[in-house]
Amino acid sequence: MKKLFHKVAIGLGLMGMVGAATWHYTWQKPTLIYDLNLEQDTQPILAIFASDSYWLDAGYDETQDKYRRMLKYGYVNDNPMYPNRLKFKVLRDKDLLIGFTAYYKTAPTVGKILFVAVQSNMRGKRYGETLMNTAIKELRKLGAKRIELTTRVSNTSAQKLYTRIGFKETARDDEYVHFAYTPA
């Protein structure tokens, strides 16, 4: 009886280890967050803007000059009055850019997440959540006590993500939903 119990215990332990390893390698992707590298990241980010322009910018600039200036100079909404205000972080696996986020402070204690974007073939792996959490963490370091963002009414998957993280809807019109997050 003792031998049987011992074999069952070892078997269950091995099954648990295999299950944990499978879960880890299936769901826990490396979170490789980096500061923006203009040379390496500009073209992949511009490609995301081109493919997801409807979701990322209501006033999409087909020449993409606006986005180049935002990346290079840190302009918020292409406004040269405030250089280096818009901060970018990228999520990369080796040399492949998976996605990016951009955020800035609108007031001493208020931050805004302007962009969260993930390559279309990389969605559904919680990379958007990783980018959101990165932006929140960075804005909190900058002193933000409240973080805001806006998305389209039709972008229900993004709304689910924001709600899951803890954002609350603050306003809605025919086109946009506004959210705010107050970290604990």
Protein Blocks (a to p, Z undefined) as FASTA:
>chain_A
ZZmmmmmmmmmmmmmmmmmmmmmmmmmccdddddddfklmmmmmmmmmmmmmmmmomkbc
fklmmmmmmmmnopahhiaklghkbccddddehjacfbdcddddfbfkbccdfbdcddfk
lgonlmmmmmmmmmmmmmmmnopabdcddddfklmmlmmmmmmnopacfbdcfkbccddd
ddZZ
